[in-house]
Amino acid sequence: MKNIAVALATGMMIVSLGMLTSAAAQDSTTGTSAKDRKTVAYPRRMTAEVLSVNRGAQALTVKTVDNGKEKDAILAVPDSAAPVLDTLEPGDLVQVTYVRVNDQLRAQRIVKAGEAPQRQ
C-alpha cells in the first residue's frame, strides 16, 4: 500500500512539472523584459496648436487639450512627414496622426487644420 501511495505521488509530481515546463516553452516572452517585447503601435489622432517647430531635429512641439487639461507634447517627425515642417509656424492649428513607441510620440502625418479634409 505504501508503494502505491509513493508511486502515485511521484507520478503526479512528474506530470505537474511537465505541465509547467511545456507552458514555459510555449511562452515566447519568457525571460524578456517589457522593453524587449515588440508591441503594436496603433495610430491615434489629435488636433493641436503648434508651439514650436525644430526643423533641424525634425521635431514639433504642440499644445493640446486632453480631458479638459492642456498638455504640451513633443513629436518626432520622420523624413516622410518632414516637408510640412517648412510650412508650419507657431500658432497654427494642425491635425496630427501619430503613434506612441516606447513613450515617445512619432508623427505619421501632419496636416494644417484649415487643409484637413472634411468628414461627413
C-alpha positions, 0 to 999 in steps of 0.5 A: 500500500505504501508503494502505491501511495509513493508511486502515485505521488511521484507520478503526479509530481512528474506530470505537474512539472511537465505541465509547467515546463511545456507552458514555459516553452510555449511562452515566447516572452519568457525571460524578456523584459517589457522593453524587449517585447515588440508591441503594436503601435496603433495610430491615434489622432489629435488636433493641436496648436503648434508651439514650436517647430525644430526643423533641424531635429525634425521635431514639433512641439504642440499644445493640446487639450486632453480631458479638459487639461492642456498638455504640451507634447513633443513629436518626432517627425520622420523624413516622410512627414518632414516637408510640412515642417517648412510650412508650419509656424507657431500658432497654427492649428494642425491635425496630427496622426501619430503613434506612441513607441516606447513613450515617445510620440512619432508623427505619421502625418501632419496636416494644417487644420484649415487643409484637413479634409472634411468628414461627413 
